[in-house]
Structures are given as C-alpha cells and as structure tokens.
Amino acid sequence: MILATAPSALNFRWTFPTPVRSIEFVFDLRVPVNEKSLVALVKAPEKSAVMSETWGFSNQLQGHYKYVATAEAGAIALPKLTLSDFVSELDLQVVPWGTRDLPPASAITSVWAIADSADGSTDELNIIAKGRLTSNV
C-alpha cells in the first residue's frame, strides 16, 4: 500500500498471467470527477521503475501519480504507464485530493488494466483484467 493512512483510499491489485511492461488503466466512474479531486498512485515493484513521462512523481505521495478527472460519468483512460522491466503484479491506489470532498468509493465503479505483454519473440499480447479491490480504508 502506498499511503496506508490515506482517508477513503481504494487499493487495487493486478496479478497478470504473463509478465507485462506497459499498462493503461481505465476507470469506470459513476459520477463526474473534478480536476485534481482524485489521484491514482502507482509504486513500481522493487525490480522495476516507472519510465512514463506522462505520470508525475511526488516525494510527498511516495510514488508516481496521475489525476483522475472527467466532465461526465463513464469510462476514462489514463495515459499508458511503462515500466523498465516486466512485472507479474502491480498495485494502484486511488485517494481523494485537493478539498478531499469526493471519496473514491463513491465515484469509482471499477478499474481495469489493459496491459501489453511481449517476450521479444512474438507480437504483443493484450491482457485486459479488472483490478481486485484489496482494501477500502
């Protein structure tokens, strides 16, 4: 868990059938989310590092982050997250930000990952998996 003390945090985990290196997270939102109301945090597993320039890094948050925002309820995809090495498991945490008025559990229906897996000898294999909610604190 990235921020164990975060109020109203949702923690999701993916265990992939084959190692992946590139992941796009898709959120299913039941309500519109204002800019900088929710933030998605990912902490790369020990053997890997986040290579994506579109995901910011915060010392305060202790990980890479991207804001979750949309003017309408429905699906929203975050920019692709690329890792330096292949991983079999990845955690994502969603926490309220800014005014902290919007608990993630009231906004998020589910989070999906579309991941690319390739071993270099074949074309990429797309894996689509729903995140397993590991805790709702």
Salt bridges, closest charged atoms under 4 A:
GLU89 OE1 - ARG13 NE 3.79
ASP91 OD1 - ARG13 NE 2.57
ASP116 OD2 - LYS80 NZ 3.11
